[in-house]
Amino acid sequence: MIYYFLYIFFESFILNAFPLFGAPFTLLSIPILVKLGINNLNILIISTILGIGAATGKLIMYIIGLLLSKPLKNNKNMNFIKSIYRNKYFIIIIFLLAILPFLPLDDLLFLSFGIEKIRIVLYYIIELFGKIIKSFIELFIEINILKEISTIVNVSLINLSIYSSIIFIILSIIFFKFDWEKYINKWISKEKSG
């Protein structure tokens, strides 16, 4: 059983440590959850381990930011994040980004924290709670959806979790290439004029 937990931690850590892949690490833990037995206690245990691994993986993003601070200093997305960093609701923003499904925007935050050499203990704790909550909600939803799909298409739960992970990795890469500042500024100017 300890090997399952170590796998879950390292899988979550690795998938959250590399920039902007946003792979659905919860999906990859479903085969182990199936082996252990799907119940609320096991979902809670696995969600906690996943959350710890995911939040700890973000520390790698922070280190990457420290190491690449000069070349990334003038990146459009990094400058945009810097501009919202001083907002009084920034802690709430971090929490919401930590639990936001499919979109690895918290990667950008931790990268920018490293670039700006910001102390991150508080942000790590917020990320930790956010990732545990996100993992619990996602596991619960994914298990129920994948059970239904598995029955309909007659594909095992394990295979469905792997196929879904590949699709979401591709979507995450596309998401990172998107110029968010341009469209947010366009939306803000439309709101002001409308």
C-alpha positions, 0 to 999 in steps of 0.5 A: 500500500505504501508503494501506491501512495508513493506513486501517487505523490511522485506522479502528482509532484512530477506532473506539477513540477514541469512548466505548464503541462497541467496534466490531470494528475487525478486521472492517473491515480484512478487505477490505484483508487480502483485497486484500493476500493472506491469510497470516501475515505480512500478518495480523501486519503488519495486527494491529500497525497495528490494535493501535497505532491501537486503543491510541492511540485510548484516549488520546482516552478519557483526554482525555475523562475529563480534560475531563469529570472533574467530571460523571463523578466520581460515576458508578457504573461509574467509582467501581467502577473506582476501587475495583479500581484499587488492587488489586495485580493491576490491571496484569494486569486492564488487559492482560486487558481489552485483549484481551477480545473484544467488550466495550469495558471498557478504555474505562471504564478509560482514562476513569477514568484521565482522571477521576482524572488518573492517569499512563498511560504504563505503562497505554498500553504494556500496552494496546498489547501487548494490542491487538496480540495481540487483533488478531492472534487476532481477525483469524485467527479472523474470517477463518476463520469468515467464509470458512466463512460466506461459502461457506455463505451465498454472501455476500462476505467484505467484506459479512459484515465490514460486517454483523458490525460493525454488529451488534457496535456495537449490542451494545456500546451495550447492554453499556454501559447494563448496571449491572455493579456491581449484578450483580458485587456480587450474584455476590460476595454469593452466593459468600460466602453459598454 
